[in-house]
Amino acid sequence: MIVTVLLGGHLRTEAKQGPQQRSVELPEGAAVHDLCLTVGLTEDRVKMVLVNGRGSPMGTLLSDGDRIGLFPPELAYNTFVSVSYRKETAEGRQSNPRDVVD
């Protein structure tokens, strides 16, 4: 299967050669921790994992086409706040449309 991984912060330079976002081939039944090993990262350097935009543990099984974001401890909190804020803002716009004034 092929997944897309996005590496945040210093993980870009700590991982094996490659761009910040890359496609990675994994065997069926692979989990996030297998992905980390494949790209050359140790689990202790990854503090936050997003699989298809949702927070996920290292043991999450991956599927073909998944998009995985890996973030180091120094970025995890800021990334969480940013993702949460954007989600709440988008949901707020959908549920509370502006009143139209004539």
N, C-alpha and C positions, 0 to 999 in steps of 0.2 A: 504494500500500500504506500501511497505517497501523501505526506502531510506538509503543510507550510508552517515554518517556525519563524517567529519574530523575536530577536534577542534585544533586550533593553539594557541600557547603560554599559558598564564594563564587560558584560557578558559577551558583547560583540568581539572584543579583543581576546577574551579568555577562551572562547570556543575555537575549534579547529578553523582553519582558513575558510573564508567564505563571507558573503555579504550579510548585512544585518537581517535581512529577510531571505529565506531560502527554502527550497523544496528538499525534503529528506525522504529517502526510501527506507521503510521499516518493514519487518515481517508482520504478518497478521498476528493479532493478539498482543502487540506491543503496547506498553503503557508509557506515561509521561517520563518515568524514571529511565526507561530504555532510550527514549529520545535524548535525554540529557547526556547519557553515556555515548550515544552515537555522535553527537556534535562536540563531544569533548569537555563536558561540564560535570562537576560533581554536584550531587543533590544539595549539599550545604551552601552552595553559592546561589541557589535559586530559592527565593523567598516567596514569590507569588507566581502562580500559574493560571493562565486563562485558556480554556479550551472553548473555542467558538464563542468567545466573549463572556464566558462564565468562570468564576473562580473554581478551581479544581485541585484535588490532592495529587500527589505524585503517582499514586496507584491507578489513576484514571486510565481506562483502556481507550485507545485511539482507534479511529476509523479512517478509511480512505477519504481524503479531501478535508480533514479537520485542519483548523487554523489554531496554532498554539502560540501564546505569548509567554515568554519566560523573563522574569525580572529579578534583579539582585536585591539584597536587603536594603541597600541605600536608595533604591527607587520604589520599593514596594508600596510604602504608605502613600507617597505622592501619587502614584499610579492609581491606587485604590480610590483615593479621594477624587481624582480627576474623572475616572470612569463612572463612579457613583454620581457625581455632580452632573455629568453629561446625560446619564440615563434619567435622573430625576427631572432635569430640565426638559428633555425630550418628551417624557411622559406627561409632564405638566402642560406642555404646549398642546398635546393631543387631548387631554381630558378637560382643559380649561381654555377653550378658544377665546380670543378677544371679542368683546362685544363690539358690534359695528355701530358707529354713531353716524346718524344722517346729518 
